[in-house]
Amino acid sequence: MSTPEIHVEVAPELALFVPHTRRRGAHALAVDGVSTLGHVVESLGVPLTEVGALVVDGREVPVSHIPGHGESVSVRPVARPQQVPGAPLRFLLDVHLGTLARRLRLLGVDTAYESTDIGDPALAARSAAEKRVMLSRDRGLLRRRELWAGAFVYSTRPDDQLRDVLDRFAPALHPWTRCTACNGLLKEATKDEVADQLKHGTHRSYDVFAQCRECGRAYWKGAHHEQLEAIVERALAEFAGNR
């Protein structure tokens, strides 16, 4: 008796996850009559966080579908903007995405970040406990069932990473409202309130300050402000109307 097979076609947007021989057109894949379609797709290398729909012979099916012999499967990418139901949209980033974390915070997006490698189980547990979308380039981490939600970060360049996250999730943007160091909310502060953090030149040259309500860090329009302002202006120009 011949081995049961299905024909699987993976969307071009997901091609980087699968072997080169399966990146174009539909390919035959053996099935055992027991494993779910979700398991089959993951065995190809595609994290389910990146799958928007599984279509079998023209009808959408859940990841729990048991594929049968002769079925044609289309693996489609997540629709954008992606909706994350059941909780306010907020993120958790792993140790490798520090620049992206700071830029999301700069835009006022609630972004938790682990500056040390605490391990995949702990990251997944925090994602679930705080109902945060896990952002990572670690495919193994994104396959963990404990995750509240997750998303693969496709680029290694911070500019592209930021654009991708803003395009995919369309978070509300409230620039200059969060601490880029700890994610706490900022408040207006007087010069006297932050004087212990100011060098003599800064104390003399600046009069407008903000301070983090959580860690106490002081902020002012210093030497790098123009660079930060450029990041904010680009994001607002391209994504402020997405939601």
Contacts in CASP RR format, 6 or more apart in sequence:
PFRMAT RR
TARGET T0000
AUTHOR 0000-0000-0000
METHOD contacts of the structure
MODEL  1
MSTPEIHVEVAPELALFVPHTRRRGAHALAVDGVSTLGHVVESLGVPLTE
VGALVVDGREVPVSHIPGHGESVSVRPVARPQQVPGAPLRFLLDVHLGTL
ARRLRLLGVDTAYESTDIGDPALAARSAAEKRVMLSRDRGLLRRRELWAG
AFVYSTRPDDQLRDVLDRFAPALHPWTRCTACNGLLKEATKDEVADQLKH
GTHRSYDVFAQCRECGRAYWKGAHHEQLEAIVERALAEFAGNR
3 30 0 8 1.000
4 30 0 8 1.000
4 31 0 8 1.000
4 32 0 8 1.000
4 33 0 8 1.000
4 68 0 8 1.000
4 69 0 8 1.000
4 70 0 8 1.000
5 28 0 8 1.000
5 29 0 8 1.000
5 30 0 8 1.000
5 31 0 8 1.000
5 69 0 8 1.000
5 70 0 8 1.000
6 28 0 8 1.000
6 29 0 8 1.000
6 31 0 8 1.000
6 40 0 8 1.000
6 67 0 8 1.000
6 68 0 8 1.000
6 69 0 8 1.000
6 70 0 8 1.000
6 71 0 8 1.000
6 72 0 8 1.000
6 73 0 8 1.000
7 26 0 8 1.000
7 27 0 8 1.000
7 28 0 8 1.000
7 29 0 8 1.000
7 70 0 8 1.000
7 71 0 8 1.000
7 72 0 8 1.000
7 73 0 8 1.000
8 22 0 8 1.000
8 26 0 8 1.000
8 27 0 8 1.000
8 29 0 8 1.000
8 40 0 8 1.000
8 41 0 8 1.000
8 44 0 8 1.000
8 73 0 8 1.000
8 75 0 8 1.000
9 25 0 8 1.000
9 26 0 8 1.000
9 27 0 8 1.000
9 72 0 8 1.000
9 73 0 8 1.000
9 74 0 8 1.000
9 75 0 8 1.000
10 17 0 8 1.000
10 18 0 8 1.000
10 22 0 8 1.000
10 23 0 8 1.000
10 44 0 8 1.000
10 46 0 8 1.000
10 75 0 8 1.000
11 74 0 8 1.000
11 75 0 8 1.000
11 76 0 8 1.000
11 77 0 8 1.000
12 23 0 8 1.000
13 77 0 8 1.000
14 46 0 8 1.000
14 50 0 8 1.000
14 51 0 8 1.000
14 75 0 8 1.000
14 77 0 8 1.000
15 23 0 8 1.000
16 154 0 8 1.000
17 44 0 8 1.000
17 45 0 8 1.000
17 46 0 8 1.000
17 47 0 8 1.000
17 50 0 8 1.000
17 139 0 8 1.000
18 44 0 8 1.000
18 45 0 8 1.000
18 46 0 8 1.000
19 44 0 8 1.000
21 27 0 8 1.000
22 44 0 8 1.000
26 72 0 8 1.000
29 40 0 8 1.000
29 44 0 8 1.000
31 40 0 8 1.000
31 67 0 8 1.000
31 68 0 8 1.000
31 69 0 8 1.000
33 66 0 8 1.000
33 67 0 8 1.000
33 68 0 8 1.000
34 66 0 8 1.000
35 43 0 8 1.000
35 66 0 8 1.000
35 67 0 8 1.000
36 63 0 8 1.000
36 64 0 8 1.000
36 65 0 8 1.000
36 66 0 8 1.000
37 54 0 8 1.000
37 56 0 8 1.000
37 61 0 8 1.000
37 63 0 8 1.000
37 64 0 8 1.000
37 65 0 8 1.000
37 66 0 8 1.000
37 67 0 8 1.000
37 73 0 8 1.000
38 48 0 8 1.000
38 51 0 8 1.000
38 54 0 8 1.000
38 63 0 8 1.000
38 64 0 8 1.000
38 65 0 8 1.000
40 67 0 8 1.000
41 48 0 8 1.000
41 51 0 8 1.000
41 54 0 8 1.000
41 63 0 8 1.000
41 75 0 8 1.000
42 48 0 8 1.000
42 143 0 8 1.000
45 139 0 8 1.000
46 75 0 8 1.000
47 139 0 8 1.000
47 140 0 8 1.000
47 142 0 8 1.000
47 143 0 8 1.000
47 152 0 8 1.000
48 63 0 8 1.000
48 143 0 8 1.000
49 78 0 8 1.000
49 142 0 8 1.000
49 147 0 8 1.000
49 149 0 8 1.000
49 150 0 8 1.000
49 151 0 8 1.000
49 152 0 8 1.000
50 77 0 8 1.000
50 78 0 8 1.000
50 142 0 8 1.000
50 151 0 8 1.000
50 152 0 8 1.000
51 63 0 8 1.000
51 75 0 8 1.000
51 76 0 8 1.000
51 77 0 8 1.000
51 78 0 8 1.000
52 76 0 8 1.000
52 77 0 8 1.000
52 78 0 8 1.000
52 79 0 8 1.000
53 60 0 8 1.000
53 74 0 8 1.000
53 76 0 8 1.000
53 79 0 8 1.000
54 60 0 8 1.000
54 61 0 8 1.000
54 62 0 8 1.000
54 63 0 8 1.000
54 65 0 8 1.000
54 73 0 8 1.000
54 74 0 8 1.000
54 75 0 8 1.000
54 76 0 8 1.000
55 61 0 8 1.000
55 73 0 8 1.000
55 74 0 8 1.000
55 76 0 8 1.000
56 65 0 8 1.000
56 67 0 8 1.000
56 71 0 8 1.000
56 72 0 8 1.000
56 73 0 8 1.000
56 74 0 8 1.000
57 71 0 8 1.000
57 72 0 8 1.000
58 72 0 8 1.000
58 74 0 8 1.000
67 73 0 8 1.000
78 151 0 8 1.000
78 168 0 8 1.000
80 167 0 8 1.000
80 168 0 8 1.000
80 170 0 8 1.000
81 167 0 8 1.000
81 168 0 8 1.000
81 169 0 8 1.000
81 170 0 8 1.000
81 242 0 8 1.000
81 243 0 8 1.000
82 151 0 8 1.000
82 168 0 8 1.000
82 169 0 8 1.000
84 133 0 8 1.000
84 149 0 8 1.000
84 169 0 8 1.000
86 131 0 8 1.000
87 131 0 8 1.000
87 148 0 8 1.000
88 110 0 8 1.000
88 131 0 8 1.000
89 110 0 8 1.000
89 133 0 8 1.000
89 169 0 8 1.000
89 171 0 8 1.000
89 172 0 8 1.000
90 109 0 8 1.000
90 110 0 8 1.000
90 111 0 8 1.000
90 112 0 8 1.000
90 130 0 8 1.000
90 131 0 8 1.000
90 132 0 8 1.000
90 133 0 8 1.000
91 104 0 8 1.000
91 109 0 8 1.000
91 110 0 8 1.000
91 111 0 8 1.000
91 112 0 8 1.000
91 132 0 8 1.000
91 133 0 8 1.000
91 134 0 8 1.000
91 135 0 8 1.000
91 165 0 8 1.000
92 111 0 8 1.000
92 112 0 8 1.000
92 113 0 8 1.000
92 114 0 8 1.000
92 123 0 8 1.000
92 126 0 8 1.000
92 127 0 8 1.000
92 130 0 8 1.000
92 132 0 8 1.000
92 133 0 8 1.000
92 134 0 8 1.000
92 135 0 8 1.000
93 100 0 8 1.000
93 101 0 8 1.000
93 104 0 8 1.000
93 111 0 8 1.000
93 112 0 8 1.000
93 113 0 8 1.000
93 114 0 8 1.000
93 135 0 8 1.000
93 136 0 8 1.000
94 114 0 8 1.000
94 117 0 8 1.000
94 123 0 8 1.000
94 134 0 8 1.000
94 135 0 8 1.000
94 136 0 8 1.000
94 138 0 8 1.000
94 141 0 8 1.000
95 114 0 8 1.000
95 115 0 8 1.000
95 116 0 8 1.000
95 117 0 8 1.000
95 118 0 8 1.000
96 136 0 8 1.000
96 137 0 8 1.000
96 138 0 8 1.000
97 113 0 8 1.000
97 135 0 8 1.000
97 136 0 8 1.000
97 137 0 8 1.000
97 153 0 8 1.000
97 161 0 8 1.000
98 113 0 8 1.000
98 115 0 8 1.000
99 158 0 8 1.000
99 161 0 8 1.000
100 135 0 8 1.000
100 153 0 8 1.000
100 158 0 8 1.000
100 161 0 8 1.000
100 162 0 8 1.000
100 165 0 8 1.000
101 111 0 8 1.000
101 113 0 8 1.000
102 180 0 8 1.000
103 158 0 8 1.000
103 162 0 8 1.000
103 231 0 8 1.000
104 111 0 8 1.000
104 162 0 8 1.000
104 165 0 8 1.000
104 171 0 8 1.000
105 111 0 8 1.000
105 178 0 8 1.000
105 179 0 8 1.000
105 180 0 8 1.000
105 183 0 8 1.000
106 175 0 8 1.000
106 176 0 8 1.000
106 178 0 8 1.000
106 180 0 8 1.000
106 228 0 8 1.000
106 231 0 8 1.000
106 232 0 8 1.000
107 166 0 8 1.000
107 171 0 8 1.000
107 173 0 8 1.000
107 174 0 8 1.000
107 175 0 8 1.000
107 231 0 8 1.000
107 232 0 8 1.000
107 235 0 8 1.000
108 173 0 8 1.000
108 174 0 8 1.000
108 175 0 8 1.000
108 176 0 8 1.000
108 177 0 8 1.000
108 178 0 8 1.000
109 171 0 8 1.000
109 172 0 8 1.000
109 173 0 8 1.000
109 174 0 8 1.000
109 178 0 8 1.000
110 178 0 8 1.000
110 183 0 8 1.000
111 178 0 8 1.000
111 183 0 8 1.000
112 126 0 8 1.000
112 130 0 8 1.000
112 132 0 8 1.000
112 183 0 8 1.000
113 183 0 8 1.000
114 123 0 8 1.000
114 126 0 8 1.000
120 138 0 8 1.000
120 140 0 8 1.000
120 141 0 8 1.000
120 144 0 8 1.000
121 144 0 8 1.000
121 146 0 8 1.000
123 134 0 8 1.000
123 136 0 8 1.000
123 141 0 8 1.000
124 134 0 8 1.000
124 141 0 8 1.000
124 144 0 8 1.000
124 146 0 8 1.000
124 147 0 8 1.000
125 146 0 8 1.000
126 132 0 8 1.000
127 133 0 8 1.000
127 134 0 8 1.000
127 146 0 8 1.000
127 147 0 8 1.000
127 148 0 8 1.000
127 149 0 8 1.000
127 150 0 8 1.000
128 146 0 8 1.000
128 147 0 8 1.000
128 148 0 8 1.000
130 148 0 8 1.000
131 148 0 8 1.000
132 148 0 8 1.000
132 149 0 8 1.000
133 148 0 8 1.000
133 149 0 8 1.000
133 150 0 8 1.000
133 151 0 8 1.000
133 169 0 8 1.000
134 141 0 8 1.000
134 142 0 8 1.000
134 147 0 8 1.000
134 148 0 8 1.000
134 149 0 8 1.000
134 150 0 8 1.000
134 151 0 8 1.000
135 150 0 8 1.000
135 151 0 8 1.000
135 153 0 8 1.000
135 165 0 8 1.000
136 142 0 8 1.000
136 150 0 8 1.000
136 152 0 8 1.000
136 153 0 8 1.000
137 152 0 8 1.000
137 153 0 8 1.000
137 156 0 8 1.000
139 152 0 8 1.000
141 147 0 8 1.000
142 150 0 8 1.000
142 151 0 8 1.000
142 152 0 8 1.000
151 165 0 8 1.000
151 168 0 8 1.000
151 169 0 8 1.000
153 161 0 8 1.000
153 164 0 8 1.000
153 165 0 8 1.000
154 160 0 8 1.000
154 161 0 8 1.000
154 164 0 8 1.000
155 161 0 8 1.000
155 164 0 8 1.000
162 231 0 8 1.000
162 235 0 8 1.000
163 238 0 8 1.000
165 171 0 8 1.000
166 173 0 8 1.000
166 235 0 8 1.000
166 238 0 8 1.000
166 239 0 8 1.000
166 242 0 8 1.000
167 239 0 8 1.000
167 242 0 8 1.000
170 239 0 8 1.000
170 242 0 8 1.000
170 243 0 8 1.000
171 243 0 8 1.000
172 243 0 8 1.000
173 235 0 8 1.000
173 236 0 8 1.000
173 239 0 8 1.000
173 240 0 8 1.000
175 232 0 8 1.000
175 235 0 8 1.000
175 236 0 8 1.000
176 186 0 8 1.000
176 210 0 8 1.000
176 232 0 8 1.000
177 185 0 8 1.000
177 186 0 8 1.000
178 184 0 8 1.000
178 185 0 8 1.000
178 186 0 8 1.000
179 185 0 8 1.000
179 186 0 8 1.000
179 212 0 8 1.000
179 214 0 8 1.000
179 215 0 8 1.000
179 216 0 8 1.000
179 217 0 8 1.000
179 219 0 8 1.000
181 212 0 8 1.000
181 215 0 8 1.000
181 217 0 8 1.000
182 212 0 8 1.000
182 214 0 8 1.000
182 215 0 8 1.000
182 217 0 8 1.000
183 214 0 8 1.000
184 212 0 8 1.000
184 213 0 8 1.000
184 214 0 8 1.000
184 215 0 8 1.000
185 212 0 8 1.000
185 213 0 8 1.000
185 214 0 8 1.000
186 210 0 8 1.000
186 211 0 8 1.000
186 212 0 8 1.000
186 213 0 8 1.000
186 219 0 8 1.000
187 210 0 8 1.000
187 211 0 8 1.000
187 213 0 8 1.000
188 209 0 8 1.000
188 210 0 8 1.000
188 211 0 8 1.000
189 209 0 8 1.000
189 210 0 8 1.000
189 211 0 8 1.000
189 218 0 8 1.000
190 209 0 8 1.000
191 198 0 8 1.000
191 203 0 8 1.000
191 206 0 8 1.000
191 207 0 8 1.000
191 209 0 8 1.000
193 209 0 8 1.000
193 211 0 8 1.000
194 209 0 8 1.000
194 211 0 8 1.000
194 218 0 8 1.000
195 203 0 8 1.000
197 217 0 8 1.000
197 218 0 8 1.000
198 206 0 8 1.000
198 218 0 8 1.000
202 220 0 8 1.000
202 222 0 8 1.000
206 220 0 8 1.000
206 221 0 8 1.000
206 222 0 8 1.000
208 220 0 8 1.000
208 221 0 8 1.000
209 218 0 8 1.000
209 219 0 8 1.000
209 220 0 8 1.000
210 218 0 8 1.000
210 219 0 8 1.000
210 220 0 8 1.000
211 217 0 8 1.000
211 218 0 8 1.000
211 219 0 8 1.000
212 219 0 8 1.000
END
